[in-house]
């Protein structure tokens, strides 16, 4: 049976059961409003990154047709007749149709290509960050949910580039939990540098860790001339109990895309190999 397409009347928001979406969610407990990107199905409850309360999927507004179209590698979302009165409402009702649709499986190669076309440097740092988020979300859609870009912590004095909730029931992120590594949330810092990372970038990510938030994160950059030196910096943080930082550059992202196509096991994936290098 054809899964119904859900369209918010008056907006370009739409999603399909069991695929990846980008919408805004408002917590019914604390009122926090954040952008959610992850697998979705009707009746699903989303975890609030602030109070950890559960909120049923209830879209406030779409997160941007340009980002949404790029995310699924289509030119534009499908169109539906729009009632002008409904379009004026802040929270539009959701209507259904059984209209046939194209596949909305994220195109990993297209997402990776878009990232590699970004020029390294401060000028395109924001664009780089916004492209990293959909790729990481697509790569780990069954394990990492509730992505939030630019998460404020410490009363807004610090910002985390991207935050995920670890909901894994298998694979690397479940392995972290099974082995008592502190990873309820996974943090991502994006560095669109044209030079190597050094101690300040390591220390910045360490400053985002805490016993409650977790101590595992990705430090994503463009190119590393000496991976051995960078790994040693990350090993220092792991050995002193500050946290586990997994560095990833463009080549690593390419390898993750290839692995995702083959569904690697926990013991053979790039993430496991890099994590092992931190603790062995």
Number of C-alpha atoms within 10 A of each C-alpha: 4 9 14 16 17 17 23 23 24 22 19 18 25 21 21 19 15 13 16 24 26 26 21 18 25 20 22 14 13 12 12 13 15 20 18 26 25 23 23 21 14 13 10 14 14 22 19 23 21 16 12 13 14 15 17 15 19 21 21 19 19 18 18 13 16 12 14 22 14 18 24 22 17 16 11 13 16 14 10 15 7 13 10 10 9 15 15 12 11 10 16 19 15 14 13 12 12 11 11 10 12 7 10 16 12 20 16 23 14 14 22 18 12 16 20 16 9 15 16 18 14 13 10 13 16 14 15 24 21 16 19 21 23 26 23 20 22 25 19 19 20 18 20 24 25 25 25 20 20 15 17 15 12 8 7 9 7 14 16 21 21 22 22 25 22 20 19 19 12 14 18 22 23 17 16 19 16 10 8 8 16 19 24 21 22 22 26 26 24 23 24 23 18 14 14 16 23 12 10 9 15 19 14 15 23 20 14 23 22 13 11 10 16 18 25 27 24 18 20 23 24 25 20 19 10 10 15 10 14 18 17 13 18 27 22 16 17 19 13 8 10 20 27 26 26 21 23 22 18 17 14 17 22 17 13 22 21 14 16 15 10 9 12 15 12 16 12 11 17 18 19 19 12 15 21 10 14 21 12 7
